[in-house]
Amino acid sequence: MDGTYKGVTFFKCKKNSGLLLPFNKVIFSGAPPSDDTGSTNPQSGSVNRGDKVSYFVEDSLKRGIVVFSSNQSATGFVEVLPEETTSGDLLKIPLDSIVKEEVTTSDDQSLVQDGKSASNEEQRKADLEVDSLVQIRYKEGELAFGIIRWLGYMPQKEDVMAGVELEEDKGCNDGSWCGQRYFFCPPRRGLFVKLKACQPDTRFLSSGDFPPKSPKHSKDDDRRVPGKVPPLQGAAAVDILEGDMKGIQGHCNSCYMDAALFSLFSCSSVLDSLLFKPSTLPDGKIQETLREKIVNPLRKNGFVSADSVMTLRCQLKEESQCPSFTTSEKDPEEFLNLIMHRILGADPLLKLQCEGQRVQECYCYQIFIEKQQEMTVPNVQQLLEQSFHHSGLKLAEVPSCFIIQMPRFGKEYKMFSKIVPSLELDITDLLSDGPRECVVCGNLATHECAECFKDVILSDHGLKQYCLVCCKQVHSHRKRKGHRPVPLKIPEGFLKTPNKIPRETLELFAVLSIETSHYVSFVKYGTEKGSWMFFDSMADRFGEHPVDQTEPVLIYTELLPD
């Protein structure tokens, strides 16, 4: 045809060069072809809030910004804010009657229309995407750091806009603008800026390269690593984990999580069952992220990016309904309890019993003690015995992993200036039903006396238990006549034949330390003396340095026999 159909001339062209067809069969020159479903959308039919689209009103081609979208293939529609509107009224248009225009890329049509090729800077900016770590030049030249949470177009804005969640309260919204929700973040953490105003976060750049990842790690290094990767030990741990830009990359108050994950999983398999046991959540996404995006990449490549940790934090935020999981510092105990109990449904690590009461279960143990003047520089063994004695507790069984939190200190007061980590922890006398040695003669003990705890004449350590003969002799002294020793539960086999009393010992394999809200960790990676490595998830940020540490969390596991 030549532009005339059934006697009506719609346009003029050469004979047999014209064609009339539905608008939804037309795509812009240079746009990718439609898929087999007939969708005209370059993004496989998906139209989202903030996308720029084109449509016809009578004979005129119009453009606008999607404010609402229903992506149903048959009855889908979009509500569009026209570019030229002044009233703010929205148009409701069928989904198959609009064409989506691509977000700016290095070959964007606007650059073609301007007769310009994309510069290197524009190409680098085009690589920025949702979840990219960026910095923004703020008022008076101050830098603000954050994560891109949304990209697209906004009403009355010609440029591609970025919705950024900032690390600090320097923003002006919570992810909403003009009554429309674009992403979620805490109040005063959200900021909308032009994408071209965003720069890669230079704190994660080692030589000005882009994107902000270590030059030693390709993009493939941070993808999912399925299967089971064993923990690192000995020379392998040093080869893979030692050096700059190794370990778990810190960002946005994540050091508590980075240090805890590194301590538990880098060089130990004691909690690997958490990675594979059936999750209490039907989809198992959090367990899969923990296993395949954090633990396995850490053990295989020695590096986990901040984006992977942020993925886990976002999932924890959604599951816990606690928005601060992606922005604020947390206590490692809160994080571990959430992961182990509510999400993975792991059996409690500790079973504690108070005299005459039922067994209580927990994942971590917090030491509570009274100030002891004679204890100026205590070790962990002393503090644990003091705490158990003070609370009247016993261990119902030997734990496979014993996570101990040291006494809490305030900024102005510290109970102890220093605490010496006990490399081995003897828990024999802390067990409720195990055989124990008499502190005087070394034979099988039959009685325990809590009131002898502070008597240093009988024994250097606090807990005191005696055989029947020694118990009578010790308490014949006038100072101890008022004591009330209690009988011990003794396994039947030890009553019939004299056996050597076995010692139940745990080995220290990780320490988490904190000062001024910053966590770091020390992890044992081998059997030789001094086989410890220091990890700081923020150490590779330029201008930032590791800090001194106090108030540690110590993690022990069973000491295997030689």
C-alpha positions, 0 to 999 in steps of 0.5 A: 500500500502507499498509505491509503487504506479503504479510501482513507489516506493516513500517510503518503509513501511509495507504492508497496512501501506502507504498512498498517499494524498495531502499535504494540508490534512496533519497536524503536530503531536500535532496540532489541527485537521482541520475544516469542510472547509478542512482548514489546518491552526490551526487558522481557515484558517487565516494566517497573516504577521509574522506567521511561516509556513511550506511547501514542495519544491519537496521532502524537507520540508521547513520553512519560514515567511509570508511577505504577505497573501491573505486569499481567500479560493479559490485563496488565496496565501502567499508570504514567506521569506524562513528561509535559504534564503540569497537573500531576494527573496520571494516565492509565495505559494498557501494558501492550500499548507502551514501549519501554526506553532503556535506562542510560547506557554507554550506547544510549540513544541520547548520546547517539542523537547528540552525535557523541560517543560515551566517554570513559567516565560515562562508561564507568558510571554505566557499570554502577548498578543496584547494590553498588557501593558509592560515594557522593560529594555532599554539601560543603565538599563532604563525602557521603557513603552508601549503597545504590538501592534503586535506579530509574527515572523520576517525575520532572527529572531528565537524568537517570536517578539513583536512590541511595541508602547512606551509612549515616543519617545524612539523607532526607527521606526513607526511600520515598519521594513525593508520596511514592515509595522507591525503596526502603531504608531508615529515616534520614538514610535515603537520598535521591541523586543523579546517577552521574553524581555517584562515584565508586566508593574509593575506600574499597579501591586499591589502585583506582580500579573500577568496580570497587573490588580487589584486583586479585579477585575477578567477578567470578570469585564472588559468585556462588560456590556450591557444595562443601568446602573444608575449612582452611588449616596450616599453610593453606590458610596462610596462602589463601587468607593472608594479605590485603583485601582478604577475608570478609569485606566490611561495610556499613557497620557490618564488622560484628557480623564479618568478625563473627563469621570469619571466627566461626567458619574460616578455619574451623568446621565445628559449626558446619552442620548449620550449613547443611542441616534442614532449615526451619524456613521453607525456602532455605535462602538464608542458609544457602546465602550463608553457605554458598556466598559467604563460607564457601567463597571465603574458604575457596577464594579467601575473599567475600565482598561487602555485597554478599554480606549485605545480601545476608543482612537484607535477608535477616532484616526481612526475616527478623522484621528488624530494619536496622540489620542492614544499617546498625551495629549489633551484638554478635550474640543477637546475630548468632541467636537469630541465625542458629535458633530462629532461622536454622533451628540448630540445637542449643550449644549449651545445656546449663543446670542449676541445683534442683532445676530443669536444664536450661539451653542457650547458644552463648554464655555471658560471664557475670561476676562480682569484683574480686580485689585479688584478681587484677589480671584474671584468665578466662578459666578463673572468670568462668569458674567464678561466674558458675560459682556465683550463679550456682550453675553446672554444665549438663554435658560437654559442649561441642562449641562453647561461646563465652562473652566476657564481663561487660564494661562501660566507657568509664569503667572496666572491671579488669584492665586486662584478661588473659585468654586461656588457650585450654579450658578445663571444664571437668569440675564444671560438669554436673555428672562427671567424675572429679578429683579430690583437690587434696589427694587426687582420688575420686571426689565424693563431695563438693563445698561451695563455701570453700571456693575462696579458700586459696590454702587448699587449692589455687583454683576456686572449685573445691571437691574432696574424697570422703576422708579429705572432706572430713579432715578439711572441715574439722578445722574451726574455720570450716566447721560451719560449711555444708558440703554436698554429695556429688553424682558419680558415674557407676563405673568409677565407684566399683573400680578405681579409674584414672579421672579423665579431664574434659578440656576445650581448646580456644580457636577464636577471639572476637574483640571490641572497642568503640563499637568495632569488632575484629577477630583472632583465629587459630589456623594450625596446631603449632604455637603462634598459629594465629591470624588477625582479621579486621574487615575494615583494614583495607579502607584507606584512611582507617586503621585497626584499633586496640581491643577489649571486652572479647568474646572467646570461642572454644571447641573440644580438644581432640586427644593426641 
